[in-house]
Amino acid sequence: MKAMQSLNEFSMPPGFRGRPGWYVQLWWIIQALFFKTSPQFMYGWRRFLMRLFGAKIGKGVILRPSVHTQFPWKVTIGDYSWIGDHAVLYSLGPITIGSNVVISQKSYLCTGSHDYLKNDFPIYSEPIHIENECWLATDVFVGPGVTIGRGTVVGARSSVFKSLPGNKICTGSPAKPVKDRLSRQETEKPVHKV
């Protein structure tokens, strides 16, 4: 039977990480020793470390100490967004998170994968875009090449493999829109005074 994959033939494409190997290792050491061990309230410190390694981080961003970022130089986060406990930004490719976005605990944004049809199992990446005012609830998986439209909520433990439109509530694996996301003003009945 022909081998389906031969990992001894795998090679990392030149420049794939976006920085030299020593720089990647330095980030991983800094992340382990100074980012992950910092007290919860030191949000400014963690923003500083991410920026120091090339991330574009807006004002008021909340990064919990247990957040894992693969390559911060490929991450952009808008103003006042929250990245929850044990969230993973697996940024083999660019991850762009808008403003006022919540990435809840244990969510996993994965920009990379492998071509399993080829024997040498080549790695590739595609960007992820999370537009403004989205909420990814607990333990959501987002795959390579996905855009989540503005204002969309993705329910807990959903898996997103294809882009989702804006202002929707989406659930499931694969995640699909189940209803519109309405503002409180749109859902309240008007009060008529006599």
ChimeraX commands (.cxc) that place a marker at each C-alpha (Angstrom):
marker #1 position 0.00,0.00,0.00 radius 0.5
marker #1 position 1.28,3.48,-0.89 radius 0.5
marker #1 position 2.18,5.73,2.05 radius 0.5
marker #1 position -0.40,8.45,2.67 radius 0.5
marker #1 position 2.12,10.78,4.28 radius 0.5
marker #1 position 5.84,10.66,4.77 radius 0.5
marker #1 position 6.79,13.21,7.40 radius 0.5
marker #1 position 10.52,12.83,6.78 radius 0.5
marker #1 position 9.82,14.65,3.49 radius 0.5
marker #1 position 8.19,17.64,5.25 radius 0.5
marker #1 position 10.02,20.95,5.14 radius 0.5
marker #1 position 9.06,24.36,6.48 radius 0.5
marker #1 position 8.68,26.84,3.59 radius 0.5
marker #1 position 11.31,29.61,3.68 radius 0.5
marker #1 position 10.04,32.67,5.56 radius 0.5
marker #1 position 6.84,30.92,6.68 radius 0.5
marker #1 position 7.18,32.06,10.31 radius 0.5
marker #1 position 7.84,35.66,9.30 radius 0.5
marker #1 position 10.87,35.91,11.61 radius 0.5
marker #1 position 14.12,33.95,12.07 radius 0.5
marker #1 position 14.07,30.82,14.24 radius 0.5
marker #1 position 15.99,32.46,17.11 radius 0.5
marker #1 position 13.42,35.29,17.25 radius 0.5
marker #1 position 10.53,32.80,17.38 radius 0.5
marker #1 position 12.27,30.95,20.23 radius 0.5
marker #1 position 12.88,34.24,22.07 radius 0.5
marker #1 position 9.16,35.07,21.88 radius 0.5
marker #1 position 8.20,31.63,23.20 radius 0.5
marker #1 position 10.60,32.09,26.16 radius 0.5
marker #1 position 9.28,35.60,26.90 radius 0.5
marker #1 position 5.69,34.35,26.63 radius 0.5
marker #1 position 6.38,31.47,29.04 radius 0.5
marker #1 position 8.39,33.45,31.60 radius 0.5
marker #1 position 6.86,36.93,31.56 radius 0.5
marker #1 position 3.47,36.89,29.82 radius 0.5
marker #1 position 1.87,33.76,31.27 radius 0.5
marker #1 position 3.20,34.35,34.81 radius 0.5
marker #1 position 2.01,37.96,35.05 radius 0.5
marker #1 position -0.81,38.76,37.50 radius 0.5
marker #1 position -4.26,39.02,35.97 radius 0.5
marker #1 position -4.53,42.80,36.39 radius 0.5
marker #1 position -1.34,43.51,34.36 radius 0.5
marker #1 position -3.12,43.97,31.03 radius 0.5
marker #1 position -0.85,46.85,30.05 radius 0.5
marker #1 position 2.23,44.68,30.58 radius 0.5
marker #1 position 0.89,41.94,28.30 radius 0.5
marker #1 position -0.11,44.50,25.65 radius 0.5
marker #1 position 3.45,45.87,25.87 radius 0.5
marker #1 position 5.02,42.42,25.37 radius 0.5
marker #1 position 2.81,41.67,22.38 radius 0.5
marker #1 position 3.63,45.07,20.81 radius 0.5
marker #1 position 7.33,44.56,21.54 radius 0.5
marker #1 position 7.16,41.46,19.32 radius 0.5
marker #1 position 5.30,43.19,16.51 radius 0.5
marker #1 position 1.59,42.79,17.33 radius 0.5
marker #1 position -0.68,45.72,16.54 radius 0.5
marker #1 position -2.79,46.08,19.70 radius 0.5
marker #1 position -5.42,48.79,20.19 radius 0.5
marker #1 position -6.18,50.67,23.37 radius 0.5
marker #1 position -7.94,49.02,26.30 radius 0.5
marker #1 position -7.40,45.45,25.01 radius 0.5
marker #1 position -7.79,42.74,27.67 radius 0.5
marker #1 position -5.38,39.83,27.21 radius 0.5
marker #1 position -5.63,37.21,29.95 radius 0.5
marker #1 position -2.32,35.69,31.15 radius 0.5
marker #1 position -3.17,32.23,29.82 radius 0.5
marker #1 position -3.68,33.42,26.22 radius 0.5
marker #1 position -1.28,31.66,23.82 radius 0.5
marker #1 position -0.04,33.50,20.74 radius 0.5
marker #1 position 2.09,31.62,18.22 radius 0.5
marker #1 position 3.57,34.56,16.27 radius 0.5
marker #1 position 2.48,37.98,17.66 radius 0.5
marker #1 position 3.91,39.83,14.64 radius 0.5
marker #1 position 1.00,38.36,12.64 radius 0.5
marker #1 position -1.72,39.57,15.06 radius 0.5
marker #1 position -3.79,42.77,14.94 radius 0.5
marker #1 position -6.41,43.53,17.64 radius 0.5
marker #1 position -8.65,46.62,17.63 radius 0.5
marker #1 position -9.64,48.82,20.58 radius 0.5
marker #1 position -11.39,47.45,23.69 radius 0.5
marker #1 position -11.40,43.81,22.64 radius 0.5
marker #1 position -11.13,40.94,25.14 radius 0.5
marker #1 position -9.16,37.73,24.66 radius 0.5
marker #1 position -10.20,35.20,27.34 radius 0.5
marker #1 position -8.44,32.57,29.41 radius 0.5
marker #1 position -6.72,29.76,27.49 radius 0.5
marker #1 position -7.65,31.26,24.12 radius 0.5
marker #1 position -5.19,30.33,21.36 radius 0.5
marker #1 position -4.19,32.70,18.57 radius 0.5
marker #1 position -2.45,30.16,16.31 radius 0.5
marker #1 position -1.16,32.83,13.99 radius 0.5
marker #1 position 0.75,30.94,11.33 radius 0.5
marker #1 position -1.00,33.44,9.05 radius 0.5
marker #1 position -2.47,36.86,9.89 radius 0.5
marker #1 position -5.20,37.14,12.52 radius 0.5
marker #1 position -7.15,40.40,12.50 radius 0.5
marker #1 position -9.58,41.00,15.37 radius 0.5
marker #1 position -11.68,44.16,15.23 radius 0.5
marker #1 position -12.72,46.52,18.02 radius 0.5
marker #1 position -15.13,45.59,20.82 radius 0.5
marker #1 position -14.72,41.87,20.09 radius 0.5
marker #1 position -14.89,39.12,22.71 radius 0.5
marker #1 position -12.89,35.94,22.11 radius 0.5
marker #1 position -14.06,33.84,25.06 radius 0.5
marker #1 position -12.10,31.30,27.07 radius 0.5
marker #1 position -10.67,28.23,25.32 radius 0.5
marker #1 position -11.48,29.54,21.84 radius 0.5
marker #1 position -8.98,28.58,19.15 radius 0.5
marker #1 position -8.24,30.71,16.08 radius 0.5
marker #1 position -6.26,28.46,13.72 radius 0.5
marker #1 position -4.83,30.03,10.56 radius 0.5
marker #1 position -2.86,26.98,9.45 radius 0.5
marker #1 position -3.22,23.40,8.34 radius 0.5
marker #1 position -1.57,20.79,6.12 radius 0.5
marker #1 position -2.36,19.52,2.63 radius 0.5
marker #1 position -3.12,15.90,3.47 radius 0.5
marker #1 position -3.39,14.96,-0.22 radius 0.5
marker #1 position 0.35,15.42,-0.70 radius 0.5
marker #1 position 2.84,12.89,0.58 radius 0.5
marker #1 position 5.17,15.53,2.09 radius 0.5
marker #1 position 2.24,16.97,4.17 radius 0.5
marker #1 position 3.02,20.63,3.32 radius 0.5
marker #1 position 1.94,23.33,5.74 radius 0.5
marker #1 position -0.05,26.38,4.64 radius 0.5
marker #1 position -1.83,29.34,6.20 radius 0.5
marker #1 position -4.80,31.55,5.40 radius 0.5
marker #1 position -5.83,34.69,7.32 radius 0.5
marker #1 position -8.65,34.94,9.84 radius 0.5
marker #1 position -10.70,38.14,10.17 radius 0.5
marker #1 position -13.06,38.75,13.10 radius 0.5
marker #1 position -14.90,42.00,12.39 radius 0.5
marker #1 position -15.97,44.59,14.99 radius 0.5
marker #1 position -18.48,43.79,17.74 radius 0.5
marker #1 position -18.37,39.99,17.40 radius 0.5
marker #1 position -18.55,37.53,20.28 radius 0.5
marker #1 position -17.03,34.08,20.03 radius 0.5
marker #1 position -18.41,32.20,23.05 radius 0.5
marker #1 position -16.56,29.50,25.01 radius 0.5
marker #1 position -14.46,26.96,23.13 radius 0.5
marker #1 position -15.19,28.13,19.57 radius 0.5
marker #1 position -12.87,26.86,16.82 radius 0.5
marker #1 position -12.22,29.12,13.81 radius 0.5
marker #1 position -10.39,27.62,10.84 radius 0.5
marker #1 position -8.08,29.07,8.18 radius 0.5
marker #1 position -9.47,31.59,5.70 radius 0.5
marker #1 position -12.57,32.47,7.75 radius 0.5
marker #1 position -14.13,35.93,8.08 radius 0.5
marker #1 position -16.79,36.48,10.74 radius 0.5
marker #1 position -18.97,39.46,9.84 radius 0.5
marker #1 position -19.55,42.46,12.06 radius 0.5
marker #1 position -21.71,41.93,15.13 radius 0.5
marker #1 position -22.04,38.16,14.78 radius 0.5
marker #1 position -22.24,35.88,17.83 radius 0.5
marker #1 position -20.86,32.34,17.54 radius 0.5
marker #1 position -22.30,29.99,20.17 radius 0.5
marker #1 position -20.25,27.91,22.60 radius 0.5
marker #1 position -18.35,24.92,21.21 radius 0.5
marker #1 position -19.17,25.80,17.61 radius 0.5
marker #1 position -16.69,25.14,14.79 radius 0.5
marker #1 position -16.38,27.73,12.03 radius 0.5
marker #1 position -14.93,26.41,8.76 radius 0.5
marker #1 position -16.58,28.88,6.35 radius 0.5
marker #1 position -17.10,32.63,6.61 radius 0.5
marker #1 position -20.20,33.88,8.44 radius 0.5
marker #1 position -22.29,36.97,7.60 radius 0.5
marker #1 position -22.67,39.95,9.92 radius 0.5
marker #1 position -25.31,40.45,12.63 radius 0.5
marker #1 position -26.21,36.77,13.01 radius 0.5
marker #1 position -26.37,34.25,15.84 radius 0.5
marker #1 position -24.49,31.17,14.62 radius 0.5
marker #1 position -24.15,27.76,16.25 radius 0.5
marker #1 position -23.12,24.21,15.48 radius 0.5
marker #1 position -20.37,22.25,13.84 radius 0.5
marker #1 position -20.11,23.48,11.20 radius 0.5
marker #1 position -21.48,26.80,12.49 radius 0.5
marker #1 position -24.45,28.19,10.59 radius 0.5
marker #1 position -26.67,31.24,11.12 radius 0.5
marker #1 position -29.78,30.38,13.14 radius 0.5
marker #1 position -31.23,33.87,13.57 radius 0.5
marker #1 position -30.50,37.58,13.29 radius 0.5
marker #1 position -28.73,39.41,16.09 radius 0.5
marker #1 position -30.93,42.33,17.04 radius 0.5
marker #1 position -30.15,45.23,19.34 radius 0.5
marker #1 position -32.15,45.71,22.52 radius 0.5
marker #1 position -33.94,48.65,20.86 radius 0.5
marker #1 position -35.04,46.36,18.03 radius 0.5
marker #1 position -36.38,43.66,20.35 radius 0.5
marker #1 position -38.29,45.84,22.82 radius 0.5
marker #1 position -41.88,46.71,22.07 radius 0.5
marker #1 position -42.58,50.43,21.94 radius 0.5
marker #1 position -44.45,51.90,24.89 radius 0.5
marker #1 position -47.43,54.02,23.86 radius 0.5
marker #1 position -48.33,56.72,26.34 radius 0.5
marker #1 position -51.80,58.17,26.30 radius 0.5
marker link #1:1,2 radius 0.2
marker link #1:2,3 radius 0.2
marker link #1:3,4 radius 0.2
marker link #1:4,5 radius 0.2
marker link #1:5,6 radius 0.2
marker link #1:6,7 radius 0.2
marker link #1:7,8 radius 0.2
marker link #1:8,9 radius 0.2
marker link #1:9,10 radius 0.2
marker link #1:10,11 radius 0.2
marker link #1:11,12 radius 0.2
marker link #1:12,13 radius 0.2
marker link #1:13,14 radius 0.2
marker link #1:14,15 radius 0.2
marker link #1:15,16 radius 0.2
marker link #1:16,17 radius 0.2
marker link #1:17,18 radius 0.2
marker link #1:18,19 radius 0.2
marker link #1:19,20 radius 0.2
marker link #1:20,21 radius 0.2
marker link #1:21,22 radius 0.2
marker link #1:22,23 radius 0.2
marker link #1:23,24 radius 0.2
marker link #1:24,25 radius 0.2
marker link #1:25,26 radius 0.2
marker link #1:26,27 radius 0.2
marker link #1:27,28 radius 0.2
marker link #1:28,29 radius 0.2
marker link #1:29,30 radius 0.2
marker link #1:30,31 radius 0.2
marker link #1:31,32 radius 0.2
marker link #1:32,33 radius 0.2
marker link #1:33,34 radius 0.2
marker link #1:34,35 radius 0.2
marker link #1:35,36 radius 0.2
marker link #1:36,37 radius 0.2
marker link #1:37,38 radius 0.2
marker link #1:38,39 radius 0.2
marker link #1:39,40 radius 0.2
marker link #1:40,41 radius 0.2
marker link #1:41,42 radius 0.2
marker link #1:42,43 radius 0.2
marker link #1:43,44 radius 0.2
marker link #1:44,45 radius 0.2
marker link #1:45,46 radius 0.2
marker link #1:46,47 radius 0.2
marker link #1:47,48 radius 0.2
marker link #1:48,49 radius 0.2
marker link #1:49,50 radius 0.2
marker link #1:50,51 radius 0.2
marker link #1:51,52 radius 0.2
marker link #1:52,53 radius 0.2
marker link #1:53,54 radius 0.2
marker link #1:54,55 radius 0.2
marker link #1:55,56 radius 0.2
marker link #1:56,57 radius 0.2
marker link #1:57,58 radius 0.2
marker link #1:58,59 radius 0.2
marker link #1:59,60 radius 0.2
marker link #1:60,61 radius 0.2
marker link #1:61,62 radius 0.2
marker link #1:62,63 radius 0.2
marker link #1:63,64 radius 0.2
marker link #1:64,65 radius 0.2
marker link #1:65,66 radius 0.2
marker link #1:66,67 radius 0.2
marker link #1:67,68 radius 0.2
marker link #1:68,69 radius 0.2
marker link #1:69,70 radius 0.2
marker link #1:70,71 radius 0.2
marker link #1:71,72 radius 0.2
marker link #1:72,73 radius 0.2
marker link #1:73,74 radius 0.2
marker link #1:74,75 radius 0.2
marker link #1:75,76 radius 0.2
marker link #1:76,77 radius 0.2
marker link #1:77,78 radius 0.2
marker link #1:78,79 radius 0.2
marker link #1:79,80 radius 0.2
marker link #1:80,81 radius 0.2
marker link #1:81,82 radius 0.2
marker link #1:82,83 radius 0.2
marker link #1:83,84 radius 0.2
marker link #1:84,85 radius 0.2
marker link #1:85,86 radius 0.2
marker link #1:86,87 radius 0.2
marker link #1:87,88 radius 0.2
marker link #1:88,89 radius 0.2
marker link #1:89,90 radius 0.2
marker link #1:90,91 radius 0.2
marker link #1:91,92 radius 0.2
marker link #1:92,93 radius 0.2
marker link #1:93,94 radius 0.2
marker link #1:94,95 radius 0.2
marker link #1:95,96 radius 0.2
marker link #1:96,97 radius 0.2
marker link #1:97,98 radius 0.2
marker link #1:98,99 radius 0.2
marker link #1:99,100 radius 0.2
marker link #1:100,101 radius 0.2
marker link #1:101,102 radius 0.2
marker link #1:102,103 radius 0.2
marker link #1:103,104 radius 0.2
marker link #1:104,105 radius 0.2
marker link #1:105,106 radius 0.2
marker link #1:106,107 radius 0.2
marker link #1:107,108 radius 0.2
marker link #1:108,109 radius 0.2
marker link #1:109,110 radius 0.2
marker link #1:110,111 radius 0.2
marker link #1:111,112 radius 0.2
marker link #1:112,113 radius 0.2
marker link #1:113,114 radius 0.2
marker link #1:114,115 radius 0.2
marker link #1:115,116 radius 0.2
marker link #1:116,117 radius 0.2
marker link #1:117,118 radius 0.2
marker link #1:118,119 radius 0.2
marker link #1:119,120 radius 0.2
marker link #1:120,121 radius 0.2
marker link #1:121,122 radius 0.2
marker link #1:122,123 radius 0.2
marker link #1:123,124 radius 0.2
marker link #1:124,125 radius 0.2
marker link #1:125,126 radius 0.2
marker link #1:126,127 radius 0.2
marker link #1:127,128 radius 0.2
marker link #1:128,129 radius 0.2
marker link #1:129,130 radius 0.2
marker link #1:130,131 radius 0.2
marker link #1:131,132 radius 0.2
marker link #1:132,133 radius 0.2
marker link #1:133,134 radius 0.2
marker link #1:134,135 radius 0.2
marker link #1:135,136 radius 0.2
marker link #1:136,137 radius 0.2
marker link #1:137,138 radius 0.2
marker link #1:138,139 radius 0.2
marker link #1:139,140 radius 0.2
marker link #1:140,141 radius 0.2
marker link #1:141,142 radius 0.2
marker link #1:142,143 radius 0.2
marker link #1:143,144 radius 0.2
marker link #1:144,145 radius 0.2
marker link #1:145,146 radius 0.2
marker link #1:146,147 radius 0.2
marker link #1:147,148 radius 0.2
marker link #1:148,149 radius 0.2
marker link #1:149,150 radius 0.2
marker link #1:150,151 radius 0.2
marker link #1:151,152 radius 0.2
marker link #1:152,153 radius 0.2
marker link #1:153,154 radius 0.2
marker link #1:154,155 radius 0.2
marker link #1:155,156 radius 0.2
marker link #1:156,157 radius 0.2
marker link #1:157,158 radius 0.2
marker link #1:158,159 radius 0.2
marker link #1:159,160 radius 0.2
marker link #1:160,161 radius 0.2
marker link #1:161,162 radius 0.2
marker link #1:162,163 radius 0.2
marker link #1:163,164 radius 0.2
marker link #1:164,165 radius 0.2
marker link #1:165,166 radius 0.2
marker link #1:166,167 radius 0.2
marker link #1:167,168 radius 0.2
marker link #1:168,169 radius 0.2
marker link #1:169,170 radius 0.2
marker link #1:170,171 radius 0.2
marker link #1:171,172 radius 0.2
marker link #1:172,173 radius 0.2
marker link #1:173,174 radius 0.2
marker link #1:174,175 radius 0.2
marker link #1:175,176 radius 0.2
marker link #1:176,177 radius 0.2
marker link #1:177,178 radius 0.2
marker link #1:178,179 radius 0.2
marker link #1:179,180 radius 0.2
marker link #1:180,181 radius 0.2
marker link #1:181,182 radius 0.2
marker link #1:182,183 radius 0.2
marker link #1:183,184 radius 0.2
marker link #1:184,185 radius 0.2
marker link #1:185,186 radius 0.2
marker link #1:186,187 radius 0.2
marker link #1:187,188 radius 0.2
marker link #1:188,189 radius 0.2
marker link #1:189,190 radius 0.2
marker link #1:190,191 radius 0.2
marker link #1:191,192 radius 0.2
marker link #1:192,193 radius 0.2
marker link #1:193,194 radius 0.2
view
